[in-house]
């Protein structure tokens, strides 16, 4: 699967969960959404860490010539 699609998918789910958490009325609902947000953030962090190990960043490729 395309890494960009994965990042975008997790980000969209995170945005949705944050909006739903803002609308939550009871402490139980807020707890549920806070756990969802935490899990999504953890998943995104794990994915980004994995990507940084798999795809090395090349400084020369992105440099601006003078």
N, C-alpha and C positions, 0 to 999 in steps of 0.2 A: 504494500500500500504506500501511497505517496506521503512522505513526511509532512508536507505542507497541508495536506487534507486532514491529517491526524491533529496537527496543531490547531488548525481552524475549527475542527469539530469539537475539540476539548474547550477551546476558547468560547465558542458559541454556547456550549452547555454551561460553562462557568457564568457567562453573562445571564443566561436564563435563570440559573439557580440564585444568583445575586438579586435579580429582580423579584423573584418569588419570595426570597428571604425578607426583602424590604416590605412586602405585602403581608407577611405572616403576622398573625394576631396573638397567638398563644406562645408561651415559652417552649412548649413541646414542638410546635411548628418551627420556631426559630432554631431550636437545637437540631432538628432534622435537617434543615437547610444549611446550617453551619457545618454539619458533618459532611454533607454533599459537597460544599465548597472546599472544605479541607481535602477531601479525597480527590477532587478534580485538580486542585493545586498540586497535590503530591504526585498525581499521575503526570501532569504536565512537567513537573520538575524532573521526574525519573526519565521521561521521554527526552527532554532537552539534554540531560546529562549523558544519556546513551548516544544521542546524536553528536554531541561534542567529542565523544570518544571515537565514534565511527567515521565521522566526516571531519578530518583535520582542517583547520582554518589556515589558508595561505595568505600571509600578509602581502606578498608581492603582487598577487592578483588584483587586489583592491586598492593598491596605492595609486596616487595621482602623480603623473610625471611632471617634472618642473622644467 
